[in-house]
Amino acid sequence: MALHPQVEQFLADWNRLDLPPFESTPVPELRRRTESTGLLAACPTLASIDDHRIPRGDGTTLRVRVYRPFGDGPLPVCLYFHGGGWVINSIDTHDDLVRRLTAESGCVFVSVDYRLAPEHKYPAAVYDAWTALKAVAEHADDWDIDATRIGVAGDSAGGNLAAALALMTRDRGGPELSAQVLIYPITDCDFTRPSYVENAEGYFLTTAQMKWFWNQYVATPEQMLEPYASPLRAESLKGLPPAFVITAEYDPLRDEGEAFADALFENEVPVSLHRFSGLIHAFIRRVDTFDAATSAIREVGFSLRKWLGD
């Protein structure tokens, strides 16, 4: 399918900004460029939104933001990991999206402000995800959530962390997860896939940027092959929770996301896959630009209600 007209307009406007090359821009500048709440006027109202600090055990704390929808508890809960190549963005940049997902799903959402690369290399972010999951299970009564109905979700690098966490909690024997939602996730480090070649340039996220992100994230090339970095390379995906995978047609990450969905199916994991035709990476955050973003958020909400219950 051809590019959606809304995508064509977005890319034209984006190119007119004439920003310096992403890969040659200092990380602090990239973060200043992307760090904004993006909160829209039509964002749904929730029962409460609160920040919490979780001890890591080394004297530092991990910030999480807990979004609670209206309704009597204990409610199901979903941990959310933001995208940004493990280098940029935060729980603030994804605040708008997580508010919408909370309202659409009826779940409590816990958005995790994991440590970023290159200051904190792999597997720091994965261990932050694990720390957040354990805290959710331990604070179930305090936060009026149901620890038997836990999901994980994320977009792009956040989808990578959600998938890695699903593997880790399976390998460590819990806390048990009931669902995973992977939105155009990073699942592998193979830059020869057709989508990396076909969509290398001109569609917002580029292949060169993805190579740069990986180089920031890992300390050695060998780490890229580890299953908690590239979940598609896990020896087995058996025993993982049901999954909903979203991909975008004009996205370098399209093929690895769909390959991961196929691998889940082959390992007898219930999985649904929706490729959004004519769309590009990061579309789900831009409800004011792409009609498909609202549709995708509704599908995520439906999947979480199906697997976690209201």
Secondary structure by P-SEA (a helix, b strand, c coil): ccccaaaaaaaaaaaaacccccccccaaaaaaaccccccccccccccbbbbbbbbccccbbbbbbbbbccccccbbbbbbbbbccccccccccaaaaaaaaaaacccbbbbbbcccccccccaaaaaaaaaaaaaaaaacccccccccbbbbbbccaaaaaaaaaaaaaaaaccccccbbbbcccccccccccaaaaaacccccccaaaaaaaaaaccccccccccccccccccccccccccbbbbbbccccaaaaaaaaaaaaaaacccbbbbbbccccccccccccccaaaaaaaaaaaaaaaacccc
